[in-house]
Amino acid sequence: MTTAITPPAERVASVAPFKWKKGQSGNPAGRRKGSVSLAAALQRLLVNEPDKLESIARTLVDAAIAGDVSAARLLFERLDGHKSTGFLAVHVDNSDRRTAVTVSPQVLAEIAESRRKYEELKNAKPD
């Protein structure tokens, strides 16, 4: 089975009628009255039930300590802001949706040490 490749000029021409015009809103009517965003609903829930927020935070920290790079990245971004510190660099390539994470040797050593301590504590607990 062969797939025909559409030339770029034809692709541009085929989507041209659907592009937004300059100064035109993509959603002129706006959000429907009474609709609630997911963020607002979560915020209300977690403000009313702080123990759930604490549980989520603990789970995220435990995942980062266990070596989950995504959890560690999220913690760093939320605690330090989304800025380059030299310790952790994140690059997202939108062309193919891949994420590259670069971590300094100092941070890797700290993560490894935290994980070693976590494993020691976990193994020391009686079943």
C-alpha positions as CSV (number, residue, x, y, z in Angstrom):
1,M,0.0,0.0,0.0
2,T,1.5,3.3,-1.0
3,T,0.6,6.6,0.6
4,A,0.5,9.7,-1.6
5,I,2.3,12.6,-0.1
6,T,0.5,15.9,-0.4
7,P,2.8,18.8,-1.5
8,P,3.1,21.6,1.1
9,A,1.4,24.2,-1.2
10,E,-1.7,22.0,-1.5
11,R,-1.8,21.5,2.3
12,V,-1.6,25.2,2.9
13,A,-4.4,25.8,0.3
14,S,-6.6,23.1,1.9
15,V,-6.5,24.7,5.4
16,A,-6.6,28.3,4.3
17,P,-10.5,28.6,4.5
18,F,-10.4,27.5,8.2
19,K,-7.7,29.9,9.5
20,W,-8.7,32.7,11.8
21,K,-8.7,36.1,10.4
22,K,-6.5,38.8,12.1
23,G,-8.4,40.3,15.0
24,Q,-11.1,37.7,15.0
25,S,-11.8,35.7,18.2
26,G,-11.8,31.9,18.0
27,N,-14.6,31.8,20.4
28,P,-16.7,35.0,20.1
29,A,-19.5,33.8,22.4
30,G,-17.1,32.9,25.1
31,R,-17.6,30.2,27.7
32,R,-21.2,29.3,28.5
33,K,-22.7,30.9,31.6
34,G,-22.6,28.6,34.6
35,S,-19.9,26.4,33.2
36,V,-17.1,25.6,35.7
37,S,-13.5,25.0,34.8
38,L,-11.8,21.9,36.0
39,A,-9.2,24.0,37.8
40,A,-11.8,25.9,39.7
41,A,-13.6,22.7,40.7
42,L,-10.4,21.1,41.9
43,Q,-9.4,24.2,43.8
44,R,-12.8,24.2,45.6
45,L,-12.5,20.5,46.4
46,L,-9.0,20.7,47.7
47,V,-9.6,23.9,49.8
48,N,-12.5,22.1,51.5
49,E,-10.6,18.9,52.0
50,P,-6.9,19.8,52.7
51,D,-6.1,16.2,53.7
52,K,-6.6,15.2,50.1
53,L,-4.2,17.9,48.9
54,E,-1.6,16.7,51.5
55,S,-2.1,13.1,50.2
56,I,-1.6,14.2,46.6
57,A,1.6,16.2,47.5
58,R,3.0,13.2,49.4
59,T,2.3,10.9,46.5
60,L,4.1,13.3,44.1
61,V,7.1,13.6,46.4
62,D,7.3,9.8,46.9
63,A,7.2,9.3,43.1
64,A,10.0,11.9,42.6
65,I,12.1,10.2,45.2
66,A,11.5,6.8,43.7
67,G,12.9,8.1,40.4
68,D,9.9,9.4,38.5
69,V,11.6,12.2,36.4
70,S,8.2,13.7,35.4
71,A,7.2,14.0,39.1
72,A,10.6,15.6,40.0
73,R,10.2,18.0,37.1
74,L,6.7,19.0,38.2
75,L,7.9,19.6,41.7
76,F,10.9,21.7,40.6
77,E,8.6,23.8,38.3
78,R,6.0,24.4,41.0
79,L,8.5,25.1,43.8
80,D,11.1,27.1,41.7
81,G,9.0,28.5,38.9
82,H,9.5,27.5,35.2
83,K,13.0,28.9,34.8
84,S,16.3,27.5,33.8
85,T,18.5,27.0,36.9
86,G,21.3,25.0,35.4
87,F,20.3,22.1,37.6
88,L,17.4,20.9,35.5
89,A,16.6,21.8,31.9
90,V,13.5,20.7,30.0
91,H,13.2,20.9,26.2
92,V,9.9,20.0,24.5
93,D,10.1,19.3,20.8
94,N,6.6,20.1,19.5
95,S,7.3,18.6,16.1
96,D,7.1,15.0,17.5
97,R,5.9,15.6,21.1
98,R,9.1,14.4,22.7
99,T,10.5,15.8,25.9
100,A,14.1,15.8,26.8
101,V,15.2,16.4,30.4
102,T,18.7,17.3,31.3
103,V,19.7,17.1,34.9
104,S,23.0,18.2,36.4
105,P,25.3,15.6,38.0
106,Q,24.7,17.3,41.4
107,V,21.0,16.9,41.2
108,L,21.3,13.3,40.0
109,A,23.5,12.5,43.0
110,E,20.9,14.1,45.3
111,I,18.1,12.1,43.7
112,A,20.1,8.9,43.9
113,E,20.9,9.5,47.6
114,S,17.2,10.3,48.4
115,R,16.2,7.1,46.6
116,R,18.8,5.1,48.5
117,K,17.5,6.5,51.8
118,Y,13.9,5.9,50.7
119,E,14.6,2.3,49.9
120,E,16.4,1.8,53.2
121,L,13.4,3.2,55.1
122,K,11.0,1.1,53.1
123,N,13.0,-2.1,53.6
124,A,13.5,-1.4,57.3
125,K,9.7,-1.2,58.1
126,P,8.3,-4.5,59.5
127,D,5.6,-6.1,57.3
